[in-house]
Amino acid sequence: MDYLDLIEQLQVAADTKVVFLVMDGLGGLPLTPDGMTELEQAHTPNLDKLAVRSLCGLSTPVAPGIEPGSGPGHLSLFGYDPLVYEIGRGVLEALGIGFDLQPNDVAARGNFCTLDENGLVVDRRAGRIPTETNQRLVEKLRTIELPGVQTFVETVKEHRFVLVLRGEGLEDGLTETDPLVTGKPQLTVEARRAEAEPTAVLVNRWLAKAHELLAGGRPANGCNLRGLAKDPGLPQMDEICGWRAGAIATYPMYRGVAKLIGMDVLATGDTIEDEVETLKGHWADYDFFFFHVKKTDSYGEDGNFPARVEVIEHVDHLLPDILALEPNVIVITGDHSTPAKLKSHSWHELPVLLWAEDMRPDNVTQFGERPCMLGGLGHIRHVDLLPLAMAYARRLKRYGA
Amino acid sequence: MDYLDLIEQLQVAADTKVVFLVMDGLGGLPLTPDGMTELEQAHTPNLDKLAVRSLCGLSTPVAPGIEPGSGPGHLSLFGYDPLVYEIGRGVLEALGIGFDLQPNDVAARGNFCTLDENGLVVDRRAGRIPTETNQRLVEKLRTIELPGVQTFVETVKEHRFVLVLRGEGLEDGLTETDPLVTGKPQLTVEARRAEAEPTAVLVNRWLAKAHELLAGGRPANGCNLRGLAKDPGLPQMDEICGWRAGAIATYPMYRGVAKLIGMDVLATGDTIEDEVETLKGHWADYDFFFFHVKKTDSYGEDGNFPARVEVIEHVDHLLPDILALEPNVIVITGDHSTPAKLKSHSWHELPVLLWAEDMRPDNVTQFGERPCMLGGLGHIRHVDLLPLAMAYARRLKRYGA
């Protein structure tokens, strides 16, 4: 159920503070069937001490079996059902490189590709060209001018780039050019809605010029545009929850997602210590803090089990500094699982810990996947964590008489 | 939530095999408050050994408190929310007797009834006439001819029969004739949609002739038609999941439900051993196998607790033969509970076991209702089992970036 409307109706002001400590990709797997997960193996005396006083459980980010990207994983943590509130790939790609997307920009994910002499796509990724080649080609594409519209072209990496169109009257609701299989011609961008027709014309004009500039190159002699989208105009968190929300994250993607829902993105440094300092420095300014730790995920993607254990131990070491600020509610979890064993995001449930006053502590004495299976929160969904945290923070009034 | 659309978007090919071992009516009840259920009492060393390495839990077929029929119980196992994807009673009744329903057939469930001299229904089941009487009356009804349409009339049992109309342009969306209470006249079949008007005329003509033929009989001198429906045209499993699905079941109803969603129904014998042989024989041909065991349910309906225990032990005995095929994912559960104590389907949750690689085994060491209460799958819904199985079979790609 999507109940942001209900939350918005019921929210009341309170002098309470809520922290969501998000260890990206927190959920793990044992390397052998009888082994321990990264979190279980980590020496986490502070998390375990907190678990004793808390409610623990396992949480599903999107739906059972669904492996979420970072966008859906975080939206759900903030109470937005990602199946209801979709963010286009172009927008996510722009956020991922820290592009300062404006509300009416149309962003597309671009892929350099290889076309044969008949214009058929023979390699959808142009052999994953080096990022340096990408940068050189992007310089060329930046010379393309469109009437009445600013264009931005930015390298992501390898064959991937971002195209952003900025100007009056741009609309999304556009089809993609990638035929998705090789041996087929590229598609023309078409408007799915009449209002998007002029934007489709502009994008096709840009594509025609891009292909003139890329012609003759090898292996990248063409490009495709996918996920052409605007900022979806998500409901803003301050209006829904009635609180001032601050985001502390070191990576562009997470800062971008926070910005999309109206959080203030706070300047911080590169380390978790920097992030803790930022939290302390802004403690008086906000009611809700999104505190993001990236490296649990990065080392998961790398398949580096011991490094994940170390990052978790590092967070555990800094936890007392966060608790010393005396938040009224703290939720500790991740956006999705990234088990080192799989070197990838996965669909597995995540351990979650919720501490606040006036709860009924369960019997969990260690913060880990297996102990959380028997936790008092049970099996929960990410979208339910925000309303629960608001309730424990005394920020929701009674529903009905 | 119904997320078959999402599954279809995310499915990818993989060289993996999934088995759903469905013991019909598996969930049971203790005969005395301190007793054991059928599954708990059964000696199941192989199931228990597998449980040690698996995730266990309890699953709700449709919704809490809802006692499902076989149709909804199975649809939900296959990922179709039965509250979204309804199958008409006429279709289910036809499937239940193994009638080879075609996509444009309109099927109705028929009930012989008793009418008084004023045409009011005085017994909606005609005193549950013997099946032999039913067969004699059905012979009469088979003589009815309709213009441009073939009709089939088939005995089910006692007062129940099936009527199927076959021909061009037949439509469903028809009302029923049974007033549902006694002392009222029968209703005329009406079209809920304009396109169904000609079909309503045909059905009413058939009914008029049927009443001429039945007039004067005792106690069955009339009949009612209910649940007039066509094959609902359910989304096909191969398209949703991207796999080849084979069904191994000995009873018509389950073969019929499997056929409705596009599984190949495999020829097999009458015993569970025969079904295992069929599984072995077709192992290379399919990615997903629905393996149905009927007698756990039949003996439940009979109230035969020890016979249910024996069937479960029989399945346990054959389990190693199934595991020897090395499925990548195996799910063991039922479509609903049929406790011998109740002699009926029931609303109780069902024990469920999911084994695959890359899971976090829980602490359950015995496959039974009470041990499963504390299992790592928690309390789950049937419709979530298929997406979970697909995820563990590496057949779902990431959702969102």
Interface residues (C-beta under 8 A of the other chain):
Chain A: L29 P30 P33 D34 T37 L58 V62 A63 P64 G65 I66 E67 P68 G69 S70 G71 P72 P82 L83 E86 I87 R89 L92 E93 G96 P339 K341 L342 H345 S346 W347 H348 E369 R370 M373 L374 G378 H379
Chain B: M1 Y3 L6 L10 R53 D358 M359 R360 P361 D362 N363 L374 G375 G376 L377 G378 H379 I380 D384 L386 P387 L388 A389 M390 A391 L396 K397 R398 Y399 G400 A401
